[in-house]
């Protein structure tokens, strides 16, 4: 398992840089080929393929607990309820979807995007276990776990947790399958019909969130996958539970942004994307060049910098020196490296604004606008 983690962490940076460029340019093609439906279909296929590549990378990082998480206090019942439309469109017509939620909001400390991804994965797995149709139930509840209820799962600390459960009445799992369910690349599906990373991703997400996941199943009686996430108090910030699709891709501005990126392909793509959104862009290939610009006449409103760069100055160090020169400067970091690698290379500021690669234009627009509008 440690070898898988090292492998996934090692390839993540370069792979995510490539996917950022592929995804971004395919989006540009799609927007410019509205009059050519045949060619637009080709570009949109590239977008889907790039997103699948990014998802596979994230699943490996999730299993090895090296993905970038952005946890916040999220209303789990509201999140599950908001997924109904997506699930009904995604699942087959012979799957009867039931939602059983607590009457009052319950909050957990977790990354909302990763929780949605985990629940979607579990729902699709449940559908596969019901080839002739059946009932799929998503439920939430708050529960206190102590030494008695924890049983053999001693790595969980006693306390208050939110349980999000996905249950099906399908074929169930054999004892052997149950024991290997969370292993990466293990699958009972036919070749080409499953990567074997779905459940391992859920497992890694739960563990990295200081939670746990348990599968209860009997052959012929279906299965129930229960996620335990640490309970949290609502923080009263509407942005904590805002969904990514609430932000338009053309939400730009006219501020000046200093882009610091050592990869020339990614740099070119970011420049084009930000200029499309209306921003003025100043560019540097590394930290030293960026500092030279700041010592000169450059007075950007936002520093958008990669974290790990050649030249001896990291994104963290660049941001600290830039803020010393320009106290009101906003900073948005980006990286294709997993969190564990960043931690080894320098202290990670968990309160920093971070945009993980690869990202789509809408996500870039949203995070840039949010950072510019935030209080320093």
C-alpha positions as CSV (number, residue, x, y, z in Angstrom):
1,X,0.0,0.0,0.0
2,X,2.9,2.4,0.8
3,X,4.4,1.6,-2.7
4,X,1.1,2.6,-4.3
5,X,1.1,5.8,-2.3
6,X,4.6,6.7,-3.4
7,X,3.8,5.9,-7.0
8,X,0.7,8.0,-7.1
9,X,2.4,10.9,-5.3
10,X,5.3,10.8,-7.8
11,X,3.2,10.9,-11.0
12,X,0.6,13.3,-9.7
13,X,2.5,16.6,-10.4
14,X,3.5,16.0,-14.0
15,X,0.3,14.1,-14.9
16,X,-1.9,16.9,-13.5
17,X,0.1,19.6,-15.3
18,X,-0.6,17.8,-18.6
19,X,-4.3,17.3,-17.8
20,X,-4.6,21.0,-16.9
21,X,-3.4,22.0,-20.4
22,X,-5.5,19.3,-22.2
23,X,-8.6,20.1,-20.3
24,X,-8.3,23.8,-20.7
25,X,-7.6,23.8,-24.4
26,X,-10.4,21.4,-25.1
27,X,-12.7,23.8,-23.3
28,X,-11.5,26.6,-25.4
29,X,-12.2,24.6,-28.6
30,X,-15.7,23.7,-27.4
31,X,-16.6,27.4,-26.8
32,X,-15.3,28.4,-30.3
33,X,-16.8,25.5,-32.3
34,X,-20.5,26.2,-31.6
35,X,-21.2,26.3,-35.3
36,X,-19.5,23.0,-35.9
37,X,-21.4,20.4,-34.0
38,X,-19.2,17.5,-35.3
39,X,-15.9,19.1,-34.2
40,X,-17.4,20.3,-30.9
41,X,-18.3,16.8,-30.1
42,X,-14.7,15.8,-30.6
43,X,-13.5,18.6,-28.2
44,X,-16.1,17.7,-25.6
45,X,-14.9,14.0,-25.8
46,X,-11.4,15.3,-25.0
47,X,-12.8,17.2,-22.0
48,X,-14.5,14.0,-20.7
49,X,-11.4,11.9,-21.2
50,X,-9.2,14.5,-19.3
51,X,-11.7,14.6,-16.5
52,X,-11.6,10.8,-16.2
53,X,-7.8,10.9,-16.1
54,X,-8.0,13.5,-13.3
55,X,-10.5,11.3,-11.4
56,X,-8.2,8.3,-11.6
57,X,-5.3,10.3,-10.3
58,X,-7.5,11.6,-7.4
59,X,-8.7,8.1,-6.6
60,X,-5.1,6.9,-6.2
61,X,-4.2,10.0,-4.1
62,X,-7.3,9.4,-2.0
63,X,-6.4,5.8,-1.3
64,X,-2.9,6.8,-0.2
65,X,-4.3,9.8,1.7
66,X,-2.2,12.3,-0.3
67,X,-5.0,14.2,-2.0
68,X,-5.6,17.9,-1.4
69,X,-8.7,18.2,0.8
70,X,-10.5,21.5,1.6
71,X,-12.7,20.5,4.6
72,X,-15.4,22.7,6.0
73,X,-18.5,22.3,8.2
74,X,-21.0,21.0,5.7
75,X,-24.7,20.2,6.2
76,X,-24.6,16.5,5.2
77,X,-28.4,16.2,4.9
78,X,-28.6,19.2,2.6
79,X,-25.7,17.8,0.5
80,X,-27.4,14.4,0.1
81,X,-30.7,16.1,-0.8
82,X,-29.0,18.3,-3.4
83,X,-27.6,15.2,-5.1
84,X,-31.1,13.7,-5.9
85,X,-31.4,15.3,-9.3
86,X,-27.8,14.2,-10.3
87,X,-28.4,10.6,-9.0
88,X,-31.8,10.3,-10.8
89,X,-30.2,11.4,-14.1
90,X,-27.2,9.1,-13.6
91,X,-28.9,5.9,-12.3
92,X,-30.9,3.5,-14.5
93,X,-34.7,3.8,-14.5
94,X,-35.1,0.5,-12.7
95,X,-33.3,1.9,-9.6
96,X,-35.8,3.3,-7.0
97,X,-34.0,6.0,-5.2
98,X,-35.0,6.7,-1.6
99,X,-33.6,9.5,0.6
100,X,-33.9,9.3,4.4
101,X,-32.6,12.4,6.1
102,X,-32.6,13.6,9.7
103,X,-35.3,16.2,10.4
104,X,-32.7,18.7,11.6
105,X,-29.5,19.8,9.8
106,X,-26.4,17.8,10.8
107,X,-22.9,19.1,10.1
108,X,-19.6,17.2,9.5
109,X,-16.1,18.4,8.9
110,X,-15.2,17.2,5.4
111,X,-14.5,18.3,1.9
112,X,-17.9,18.7,0.2
113,X,-16.7,17.9,-3.3
114,X,-15.0,14.7,-2.2
115,X,-18.0,13.6,-0.2
116,X,-20.2,14.1,-3.3
117,X,-17.7,12.1,-5.3
118,X,-17.7,9.3,-2.7
119,X,-21.5,9.1,-2.5
120,X,-21.7,9.0,-6.3
121,X,-19.2,6.2,-6.5
122,X,-21.0,4.2,-3.8
123,X,-24.4,4.8,-5.6
124,X,-22.9,3.5,-8.9
125,X,-21.5,0.5,-7.2
126,X,-24.8,-0.2,-5.6
127,X,-26.5,0.0,-9.1
128,X,-24.0,-2.5,-10.5
129,X,-25.0,-4.9,-7.7
130,X,-28.7,-4.7,-8.8
131,X,-28.6,-5.8,-12.4
132,X,-32.3,-6.4,-12.4
133,X,-33.2,-3.2,-10.6
134,X,-33.9,-2.5,-6.9
135,X,-34.0,0.1,-4.2
136,X,-31.1,2.4,-3.4
137,X,-31.3,4.3,-0.1
138,X,-29.1,7.2,1.1
139,X,-29.5,8.2,4.7
140,X,-27.9,10.4,7.3
141,X,-27.8,10.4,11.1
142,X,-25.8,11.7,14.0
143,X,-24.2,9.2,16.3
144,X,-22.0,9.0,19.4
145,X,-19.2,6.4,19.1
146,X,-17.4,5.2,22.3
147,X,-15.1,2.3,23.1
148,X,-18.1,0.0,23.2
149,X,-19.6,0.9,19.9
150,X,-16.2,1.3,18.1
151,X,-15.4,-2.4,18.6
152,X,-12.3,-3.4,16.6
153,X,-12.2,0.0,14.8
154,X,-10.0,1.4,17.5
155,X,-8.3,3.9,15.2
156,X,-11.4,6.1,15.4
157,X,-11.4,8.4,18.4
158,X,-14.5,8.3,20.6
159,X,-16.8,11.2,19.9
160,X,-19.7,12.6,17.9
161,X,-19.9,11.5,14.2
162,X,-22.2,12.0,11.2
163,X,-23.1,8.8,9.5
164,X,-23.9,8.9,5.8
165,X,-25.1,5.5,4.5
166,X,-25.6,4.0,1.1
167,X,-27.7,0.8,1.1
168,X,-28.9,-1.4,-1.7
169,X,-30.9,-4.7,-1.9
170,X,-28.7,-6.2,-4.5
171,X,-26.6,-9.3,-4.7
172,X,-24.5,-8.6,-1.7
173,X,-20.8,-9.5,-1.2
174,X,-19.1,-12.8,-0.3
175,X,-16.8,-13.0,2.7
176,X,-13.7,-13.0,0.5
177,X,-14.9,-10.0,-1.5
178,X,-15.8,-8.1,1.6
179,X,-12.3,-8.6,3.0
180,X,-10.6,-7.3,-0.1
181,X,-13.2,-4.6,-1.0
182,X,-11.0,-1.6,-0.2
183,X,-7.8,-2.9,-2.0
184,X,-6.8,-0.7,-4.9
185,X,-7.4,-2.3,-8.3
186,X,-9.4,-5.1,-6.8
187,X,-12.7,-5.6,-8.7
188,X,-15.2,-8.3,-9.4
189,X,-16.3,-6.6,-12.6
190,X,-15.4,-7.7,-16.1
191,X,-12.3,-6.3,-17.7
192,X,-12.9,-2.8,-18.9
193,X,-15.9,-2.2,-16.7
194,X,-14.2,-1.1,-13.5
195,X,-10.9,0.3,-12.3
196,X,-11.1,-1.2,-8.9
197,X,-10.4,2.2,-7.3
198,X,-14.0,3.3,-6.4
199,X,-14.1,1.8,-2.9
200,X,-10.4,2.4,-2.2
201,X,-11.0,6.1,-3.0
202,X,-13.9,6.2,-0.5
203,X,-11.7,4.5,2.1
204,X,-8.9,7.0,1.7
205,X,-11.2,10.0,1.8
206,X,-12.8,8.8,5.0
207,X,-9.4,8.1,6.7
208,X,-7.9,11.4,5.6
209,X,-11.0,13.1,7.0
210,X,-10.4,11.5,10.4
211,X,-13.3,9.3,9.9
212,X,-14.0,5.7,8.9
213,X,-16.0,3.5,6.5
214,X,-17.6,0.2,7.2
215,X,-19.4,-2.3,4.8
216,X,-22.1,-4.6,6.1
217,X,-23.2,-7.2,3.6
218,X,-24.5,-10.7,3.1
219,X,-24.7,-12.6,-0.2
220,X,-28.3,-12.3,-1.6
221,X,-29.3,-9.6,1.0
222,X,-27.6,-6.5,-0.4
223,X,-25.1,-4.3,1.3
224,X,-24.8,-1.1,3.3
225,X,-21.8,1.2,3.2
226,X,-21.6,3.5,6.1
227,X,-19.3,6.6,6.2
228,X,-18.4,8.1,9.6
229,X,-17.3,11.7,9.5
230,X,-16.4,13.9,12.5
231,X,-19.3,16.0,13.5
232,X,-18.9,19.8,13.4
233,X,-20.7,22.9,14.4
234,X,-22.2,25.1,11.6
235,X,-19.9,28.0,10.9
236,X,-22.5,30.3,9.5
237,X,-20.6,31.0,6.3
238,X,-22.8,30.4,3.2
239,X,-19.6,30.0,1.1
240,X,-18.7,26.9,3.0
241,X,-21.5,24.9,1.3
242,X,-21.6,26.7,-2.0
243,X,-21.6,24.3,-5.0
244,X,-19.0,24.8,-7.8
245,X,-21.7,25.0,-10.4
246,X,-23.2,28.1,-8.8
247,X,-20.4,30.2,-10.3
248,X,-20.4,31.2,-14.0
249,X,-17.3,30.4,-16.1
250,X,-17.3,34.0,-17.4
251,X,-17.1,35.6,-13.9
252,X,-14.0,37.7,-14.5
253,X,-12.6,41.2,-13.8
254,X,-10.1,43.8,-14.9
255,X,-7.5,43.5,-12.1
256,X,-3.8,42.7,-12.7
257,X,-2.6,39.2,-11.9
258,X,1.0,38.1,-11.5
259,X,1.2,34.5,-12.8
260,X,4.2,32.5,-11.6
261,X,4.4,29.0,-13.3
262,X,7.5,27.1,-14.4
263,X,5.8,24.8,-16.8
264,X,5.6,26.6,-20.2
265,X,2.6,24.7,-21.4
266,X,0.6,25.4,-18.2
267,X,1.8,29.0,-18.2
268,X,0.6,29.6,-21.7
269,X,-2.8,28.1,-20.9
270,X,-3.2,30.1,-17.7
271,X,-2.4,33.4,-19.4
272,X,-4.9,32.7,-22.2
273,X,-7.6,31.7,-19.7
274,X,-7.1,34.8,-17.4
275,X,-7.0,37.2,-20.4
276,X,-10.2,35.6,-21.7
277,X,-11.8,36.5,-18.3
278,X,-10.7,40.1,-18.8
279,X,-7.8,40.2,-16.4
280,X,-4.4,41.9,-17.1
281,X,-1.6,39.4,-16.8
282,X,2.0,39.8,-15.8
283,X,4.1,36.6,-16.1
284,X,7.1,35.1,-14.4
285,X,8.7,31.6,-14.9
286,X,10.0,31.2,-11.3
287,X,10.1,32.9,-7.9
288,X,13.3,35.0,-8.6
289,X,11.8,36.5,-11.8
290,X,8.6,37.3,-9.9
291,X,10.5,39.1,-7.2
292,X,12.4,41.1,-9.8
293,X,9.1,42.2,-11.3
294,X,7.8,43.2,-7.9
295,X,11.0,45.1,-7.1
296,X,10.4,47.0,-10.3
297,X,7.1,48.5,-11.4
298,X,4.8,45.5,-11.1
299,X,1.9,46.1,-8.7
300,X,-0.5,43.2,-9.1
301,X,-3.8,42.8,-7.3
302,X,-3.3,39.0,-7.1
303,X,-0.4,36.6,-7.1
304,X,-1.3,33.3,-8.7
305,X,1.7,31.0,-8.1
306,X,2.7,27.4,-8.4
307,X,4.1,26.0,-5.1
308,X,7.0,23.8,-6.1
309,X,9.3,25.6,-8.6
310,X,12.9,25.5,-9.6
311,X,15.3,28.3,-8.7
312,X,15.4,27.9,-4.9
313,X,12.3,29.9,-4.1
314,X,9.0,28.1,-3.5
315,X,5.5,29.5,-3.9
316,X,5.2,29.8,-0.1
317,X,8.5,31.8,0.2
318,X,7.5,34.0,-2.8
319,X,4.2,34.8,-1.3
320,X,5.8,35.8,2.1
321,X,8.3,38.1,0.4
322,X,5.7,39.5,-2.0
323,X,3.3,40.4,0.9
324,X,6.1,42.1,2.8
325,X,6.5,44.4,-0.2
326,X,2.8,44.7,-0.9
327,X,0.8,44.2,2.3
328,X,-2.6,44.1,0.6
329,X,-1.6,41.5,-2.0
330,X,-4.0,38.6,-2.4
331,X,-2.4,35.2,-3.1
332,X,-3.9,32.1,-4.8
333,X,-1.6,29.0,-4.8
334,X,-1.8,26.1,-7.3
335,X,-0.1,22.7,-7.5
336,X,-0.3,19.3,-9.0
337,X,1.5,17.8,-6.1
338,X,-0.3,15.9,-3.4
339,X,-0.5,17.4,0.1
340,X,2.0,15.0,1.7
341,X,4.7,15.9,-0.9
342,X,4.1,19.6,-0.3
343,X,4.4,19.1,3.5
344,X,7.8,17.5,3.0
345,X,9.0,20.3,0.8
346,X,7.9,23.1,3.0
347,X,5.4,24.1,5.7
348,X,1.9,24.0,4.3
349,X,-0.4,26.9,5.3
350,X,-3.7,25.1,5.7
351,X,-5.6,28.5,5.6
352,X,-4.1,29.4,2.2
353,X,-6.2,29.6,-0.9
354,X,-5.2,26.6,-3.0
355,X,-6.4,25.5,-6.5
356,X,-5.4,22.0,-7.3
357,X,-4.5,20.9,-10.8
358,X,-6.1,20.0,-13.1
359,X,-8.9,22.6,-13.0
360,X,-11.5,23.8,-15.4
361,X,-12.1,27.4,-16.5
362,X,-15.2,27.8,-14.3
363,X,-13.2,26.7,-11.2
364,X,-10.3,29.0,-12.1
365,X,-12.7,31.9,-12.6
366,X,-14.5,31.2,-9.3
367,X,-11.3,30.8,-7.2
368,X,-9.6,33.9,-8.7
369,X,-12.7,36.0,-8.1
370,X,-13.2,34.7,-4.6
371,X,-9.6,35.4,-3.7
372,X,-9.7,38.9,-5.1
373,X,-12.9,39.7,-3.2
374,X,-11.7,38.2,0.1
375,X,-10.4,40.2,3.1
376,X,-6.6,40.1,3.5
